[in-house]
Amino acid sequence: MSFSQSFRLALKSLATSKMRALLTMLGIIIGVAAVIIIISLGDGMNDMINSEFEKMGTNLLQVQIMGRGSSQNITEDEMYALEDENRDCIAAMSPSVSSMATVKQGSETLSTTLTGVGEEYITVKSMELSQGRFIQYIDTARMQNVCVIGSYVNEETFNGAGLGETLSINGNEYTIVGVLAEQADNTSYGGDNSVYIPYTNATRLNGNAVISQYLFTATSEDTNARAKAVIESKLEQFYGGDDYYLVISMSEMMDMMGNIQGTVMTVLVAIAAISLLVGGIGIMNIMLVSVTERTREIGIRKSLGAKGKDIRRQFIIEAGTTSVLGGVIGIVLGVSLATVAGNLVGITAKASLSAIAISAGVSLAVGVLFGYLPANKAAKLNPIDALRYE
């Protein structure tokens, strides 16, 4: 028989026993659907993580000073000097002093994130203003009571008209000189619920605490590693060891997260692929039963001139057809469930064409691989013994 005749016969065989065919496909369906769902959710999660890192800035370098009992602490003037000396690789720098605070406006109170920053913080964090100006050098030098608020604070407290108004922070009145454009989801839990003041004011509010965090940004991705090396060299020279500080590169962290996620995805896909193995064993089992049930048919075909390779091809095509149909159902199910799951967890999970193509190819390979043993058994049957089989 030709390939098309063998394929039609395979479909006819599946149609005569629909329930058995469905149960045979079940392992393939579950395996393919699971692989597509995992890959789709993984890709969606990876896109979301990369998007968040890009918002923070891939050239961002975060310096955390731990101190660990050191008798000396590096000052913001020394960090600014480091920036000035390395303008070829460092684009901007800002101290950062963060704490939770309750701000008041009239009789209303709002719990928000209070951050003390320098004039270059807006550049370091790639922020945009919707109104007014940002913190300036003169504000930090004179410790002026001015602040910049996030869009959430502006909407919740001032109905969108906060520029020029005042806020009370720890009993001190601060004039709002700027409003930031919306950055996140404009909720109380997002980055838009924030108030920025000069870092000199923030250290005073915290009892003249030592600044323990500095944010740098490299001039480009190519100079990121060099900027980190320069900062580490300065801190190691100052403290005499690397136990007193930590320099975190966002680009390195993003690469690390990508590697970790890739490893986790590989493990999850491997676990899901076990279902394909189970499905392949199910196909092999049913095909062995089918060979037994059709022994006389095989004997008749061989007595009429069919060769072993013809019988083998027929059963391999049947096994492959069963597996491919299961794969198609699994792909449809996987794409649908991936979209639903993505909406539930709040990410965009779309099945890639590569994931679909790989799933379809694997399902066909499983059918052919596990169908070969029964097909080979059928091909080797003696026609006389097959005709006598009851």
Protein Blocks (a to p, Z undefined) as FASTA:
>chain_A
ZZklmmmmmmmmmmmmmmlmmmmmmmmmmmmmmmmmmmmmmmmmmmmmmmmmmmnopkbc
cdddeknopabdcdfklmmmmmmmmmmlpmbdcddddddddddehjbccddddddddfkl
mmmnopacfehcdddfklmmnopacddddfklmmmmnnopagopacdeehiacddfbdcd
dfblopakbmklccdddfklmmmmnoopacfbdcdddfbfklmmmmmmmmmmmmmmmnop
aklbccddfklmmmmmmmmmmmmmmmmmmmmmmmmmmmmmmmmmmmmmmmmmmmmmmmmm
mmnopafklmmmmmmmmmmmmmmmmmmmmmmmmmmmmmmmmmmnopacdddfklmmmmmm
mmmmmmmmmmmmmmmmmmmpcfklmmmpZZ
